[in-house]
Every structure is written in structure tokens, then in C-alpha cells.
Amino acid sequence: MAAELDITPGAYAKIERGETDPSATRLLRIAEILGVDVTSFFKDSTVASQVQQSAHQPYGAASKDELEQLAHLVRQLSQEIDKLKTQIKPVTRPTKKGKK
């Protein structure tokens, strides 16, 4: 995966361990390599049910406030991805004129 992303294995390991966050562009590339939609990285059916619990009740290692902050960041990232998609122009190949 690191080679396909054109980064060192150590840099990719930091992404996997959560020590560093990938850029939106790199995240899109990871999704492309894996053949999944980038939003699948952020889908978690348990988050919605956990957020409805008390603000003071911990959720393993994350509180409700932390989950809400994460949800906010995911929404921001999704907006950034949508902006990138509109900025990326489709690649078109020139046609050869006069060829039958």
C-alpha cells in the first residue's frame, strides 16, 4: 500500500496506527486502491446509538463529546472531498482526426 501511495512504509504505518491523519487526497487514493467509497471509512452503525446516551457516560475510550467532535470532523472532511471532486476535471484523451 505504501508503494502505491508513493510514501514510505513507516509513513503508512503511522496512518494505520492513527499517529497521523492522511490528507484528503491521500484518503481518496487509499479508497481508490481498496476499491471502496471513501465514505465507508466513516460509517459506523454503533456511533449513532452511542451518541444518544448520556454526555457523561464514557464509551470505551471516547466520550459523547469526543464522538460529536469526530462526527463534526467527518462532516467537514466530506465537504472538503465534495469540493475536491468538483475541482478535479475528467481526463479526456484527444481524438485522432481523419482516422476512419
trRosetta pair geometry for C-beta under 8 A, 3 or more apart (Angstrom, degrees):
i j d omega theta_ij theta_ji phi_ij phi_ji
1 4 5.7 -59 -151 38 34 110
1 5 6.3 23 154 -11 68 110
1 12 5.8 147 98 -162 101 149
1 30 7.4 37 -168 -126 117 87
1 33 6.6 122 -133 128 82 154
2 5 5.8 -66 -148 45 30 105
2 7 5.4 -99 -159 80 79 75
2 8 6.2 -31 -177 132 132 19
2 9 4.4 -143 8 -89 169 51
2 11 6.8 124 -136 63 110 86
2 12 3.8 -121 -86 -11 94 143
2 13 8.0 -15 -72 -27 129 71
3 6 7.3 29 -178 -77 33 38
4 29 7.8 177 131 158 93 109
4 33 5.3 107 127 -116 147 139
5 12 6.4 135 47 -88 140 114
5 26 6.3 52 -155 -149 119 97
5 29 6.0 122 -116 116 83 133
5 30 7.0 5 -86 -75 123 78
5 33 7.5 -70 -61 -32 83 153
7 11 4.3 -99 162 82 117 135
7 12 5.7 138 91 -50 114 87
7 26 7.9 28 -29 -133 140 131
8 11 4.6 99 56 2 82 101
8 12 7.1 -151 94 -2 46 84
9 12 5.7 -56 -148 40 35 110
9 13 6.2 42 151 -26 67 104
10 13 5.5 -49 -145 32 32 115
10 14 6.7 36 153 -22 62 99
11 14 5.8 -50 -156 29 33 113
11 15 7.0 35 146 -18 62 100
11 20 7.6 -52 -162 59 68 146
12 15 5.5 -49 -156 31 41 114
12 16 6.5 39 148 -17 69 104
13 16 5.6 -54 -148 38 35 112
13 17 6.1 25 156 -11 68 110
14 17 5.9 -59 -140 45 29 104
14 19 4.2 -82 -159 68 82 113
14 20 4.4 32 137 17 116 108
15 18 7.8 34 176 -71 29 27
15 19 7.8 -73 -54 50 20 74
15 20 5.9 -54 -78 76 58 87
15 21 7.5 81 -127 -139 77 17
15 22 5.2 38 -129 -53 127 99
15 26 7.9 -120 -109 134 150 133
22 26 4.0 -122 -178 94 110 119
22 27 4.7 145 97 -59 119 78
22 30 6.7 68 104 -16 175 135
23 26 4.6 92 52 9 79 101
23 27 6.9 -141 93 -6 40 87
24 27 5.6 -53 -145 36 31 114
24 28 6.4 35 153 -21 64 103
24 77 6.4 -180 -101 -155 103 84
24 80 5.1 -119 -91 122 158 122
24 81 5.8 -155 -166 -78 118 72
24 84 6.1 -177 128 -32 128 149
25 28 5.7 -53 -153 33 30 112
25 29 6.6 30 149 -18 63 105
25 84 7.0 -171 -82 -140 74 151
26 29 5.4 -52 -150 36 36 114
26 30 6.4 41 150 -22 67 100
27 30 5.7 -47 -147 31 34 112
27 31 6.6 35 152 -17 63 104
27 38 6.0 82 137 -145 97 118
27 41 7.0 -100 -168 24 110 167
27 77 7.7 -11 70 -174 166 126
27 81 7.9 -81 89 -89 119 116
28 31 5.8 -55 -153 37 32 112
28 32 6.4 36 149 -22 65 106
28 38 5.6 -39 -105 -77 59 140
28 81 6.7 153 -75 -132 110 102
28 84 7.1 -126 -46 109 153 149
29 32 5.4 -52 -148 35 34 116
29 33 6.3 35 154 -20 66 103
30 33 5.8 -53 -148 35 31 111
30 34 6.3 18 156 -8 65 111
31 34 5.9 -64 -145 47 28 104
31 36 5.3 -99 -156 77 78 75
31 37 6.5 -9 -174 162 129 14
31 38 4.1 -90 -49 -80 165 69
31 40 7.4 137 -130 42 109 100
31 41 6.9 -96 -82 -29 107 116
32 35 7.5 29 178 -73 29 36
36 40 4.7 -79 164 44 121 146
36 41 7.8 123 110 -44 127 77
37 40 5.2 110 68 -18 77 99
38 41 6.1 -34 -178 10 54 113
38 81 6.1 -166 91 -137 150 154
39 42 5.7 -67 -163 44 54 103
39 43 6.4 61 142 -38 80 101
39 78 7.0 48 -102 -111 97 108
40 43 5.6 -45 -140 18 42 116
42 74 4.6 132 -151 -146 138 127
42 77 7.6 171 -69 75 147 130
42 78 7.5 -100 44 -62 165 107
44 47 4.4 79 89 -15 107 109
45 48 6.6 -48 -166 25 44 108
45 49 7.5 29 148 -4 67 107
46 49 6.0 -63 -157 44 45 106
46 50 5.9 43 151 -23 76 112
47 50 5.7 -62 -146 39 30 111
47 51 6.3 33 160 -27 67 105
47 67 6.0 175 -154 -163 93 119
47 70 7.9 -112 -141 92 135 125
47 71 7.1 153 159 -75 133 106
48 51 6.1 -52 -148 27 27 111
48 52 7.3 26 155 -20 58 104
49 52 6.1 -57 -161 28 36 112
49 53 7.8 44 146 -29 62 96
50 53 5.9 -45 -166 13 45 114
50 59 4.9 59 -167 -118 130 145
50 64 7.3 -164 142 -102 82 74
50 67 6.1 -166 105 -103 115 170
51 64 6.0 113 -138 -147 53 88
51 67 5.3 -143 -87 113 89 132
51 68 6.4 113 -136 -70 114 80
51 71 7.2 20 -89 -33 147 147
53 57 5.1 -77 143 66 117 134
53 59 7.3 137 57 -73 137 104
53 64 6.5 -148 77 -80 79 120
54 57 4.2 90 66 -7 100 107
54 64 7.1 -142 109 -28 37 145
55 63 7.4 43 179 167 58 104
55 64 4.6 -111 -126 61 50 139
55 65 6.5 58 -161 -45 95 87
56 63 7.9 -27 -138 -151 22 114
56 64 7.9 -25 -11 15 21 119
57 64 7.1 62 59 -32 73 111
58 61 7.9 13 178 -98 111 8
58 62 7.5 141 -167 78 74 29
58 63 5.7 -58 -115 -93 63 71
59 62 5.0 -31 74 76 102 78
59 63 6.6 147 18 -112 88 18
59 64 7.0 109 -17 -63 118 57
59 67 6.5 26 39 -43 151 131
62 66 4.4 -130 -162 90 88 131
62 67 5.5 102 141 -55 124 84
62 70 7.6 -12 -159 -15 145 139
63 66 4.7 101 51 6 72 101
63 67 7.1 -134 98 -3 40 86
64 67 5.6 -55 -150 37 34 111
64 68 6.3 34 152 -19 67 105
65 68 5.7 -54 -148 36 32 111
65 69 6.4 34 152 -19 65 104
66 69 5.6 -51 -149 35 33 113
66 70 6.4 36 151 -20 64 104
67 70 5.5 -51 -148 36 34 114
67 71 6.4 37 151 -21 65 102
68 71 5.5 -48 -147 34 34 113
68 72 6.5 39 151 -21 63 103
69 72 5.5 -52 -151 34 33 115
69 73 6.5 33 151 -18 65 104
70 73 5.6 -53 -149 37 33 111
70 74 6.3 36 152 -22 66 103
71 74 5.6 -51 -148 34 32 114
71 75 6.6 35 152 -19 64 102
72 75 5.8 -53 -152 34 32 111
72 76 6.5 32 150 -18 64 104
73 76 5.5 -52 -149 36 35 113
73 77 6.3 36 152 -20 67 104
74 77 5.6 -52 -147 37 32 112
74 78 6.3 37 152 -23 64 104
75 78 5.6 -52 -148 34 31 114
75 79 6.6 33 152 -19 63 103
76 79 5.7 -54 -153 34 33 111
76 80 6.4 33 150 -19 65 105
77 80 5.5 -53 -149 36 35 113
77 81 6.3 38 151 -22 67 103
78 81 5.6 -50 -148 34 32 113
78 82 6.5 35 151 -20 63 102
79 82 5.6 -51 -150 34 33 113
79 83 6.6 36 150 -20 64 102
80 83 5.6 -51 -152 34 34 113
80 84 6.4 36 150 -20 66 103
81 84 5.6 -51 -149 35 34 112
81 85 6.4 38 151 -23 65 103
82 85 5.6 -51 -149 32 32 114
82 86 6.7 28 154 -16 63 103
83 86 6.0 -59 -154 36 32 107
83 87 6.4 25 151 -16 66 110
84 87 5.6 -63 -148 39 33 109
84 88 6.2 33 156 -26 69 105
85 88 6.0 -51 -144 29 30 109
96 99 4.4 42 103 -8 112 132
